[in-house]
């Protein structure tokens, strides 16, 4: 009986973890306040999925941006 309860709890925890991971990988691109991480001052710009240029990948990740490409974002001209 004790093993059954343990397995049930473990299954629920794994399900919650997997669902949470899936929700974050659905293309959501939300910048949040810096997590306090210290990044180098080396300028290797990356373009975040939110079309914002960050000084380097560490700065982007510190803001919660996990999807980015190398280089500055292309400027979009409004007609």
C-alpha positions in Angstrom: 0.0 0.0 0.0 2.8 2.4 0.9 4.6 1.6 -2.4 1.4 2.3 -4.3 1.0 5.7 -2.7 4.6 6.5 -3.4 4.2 5.6 -7.1 1.1 7.7 -7.4 2.8 10.7 -5.9 5.9 10.2 -8.1 3.7 9.9 -11.2 1.8 13.1 -10.4 5.0 15.0 -9.8 6.5 13.8 -13.1 3.3 14.7 -15.0 3.3 18.2 -13.5 7.0 18.6 -14.4 6.5 17.5 -18.0 3.4 19.6 -18.5 5.2 22.7 -17.2 8.2 22.0 -19.5 5.8 21.7 -22.5 4.1 25.0 -21.7 7.4 26.8 -21.7 8.4 25.3 -25.1 5.2 26.3 -26.9 6.8 29.5 -28.3 6.1 31.7 -25.4 8.6 34.5 -25.4 8.3 36.6 -22.2 11.0 38.8 -20.8 11.2 38.9 -17.1 13.3 40.8 -14.6 16.9 39.8 -14.4 17.6 36.7 -12.3 20.7 38.5 -10.8 23.2 36.4 -12.7 26.5 38.1 -13.5 27.4 38.1 -17.2 30.6 39.1 -18.9 30.8 42.4 -20.7 31.8 40.7 -24.0 29.6 42.0 -26.7 28.4 39.1 -28.8 24.8 40.2 -29.6 21.9 37.8 -29.9 18.4 38.5 -31.2 15.8 37.3 -28.7 12.5 35.7 -29.8 10.9 38.9 -28.6 12.8 40.9 -31.4 15.1 42.6 -28.8 18.9 42.6 -29.0 20.8 41.5 -26.0 24.6 42.0 -25.4 25.2 38.3 -25.3 23.5 35.0 -24.7 24.0 35.2 -20.9 22.1 38.5 -20.7 19.3 37.1 -22.7 19.0 34.0 -20.6 19.2 36.1 -17.4 16.0 37.7 -18.6 14.3 34.4 -19.3 14.8 34.4 -23.0 15.9 30.9 -24.1 15.2 31.2 -27.8 17.5 33.5 -29.6 19.8 33.7 -32.7 23.3 35.1 -33.1 23.5 38.7 -34.2 21.5 41.8 -33.7 17.8 41.9 -34.4 16.8 43.3 -37.8 15.1 46.6 -37.5 11.5 46.5 -38.9 10.5 49.7 -40.7 7.0 50.8 -40.3 5.5 52.1 -43.6 
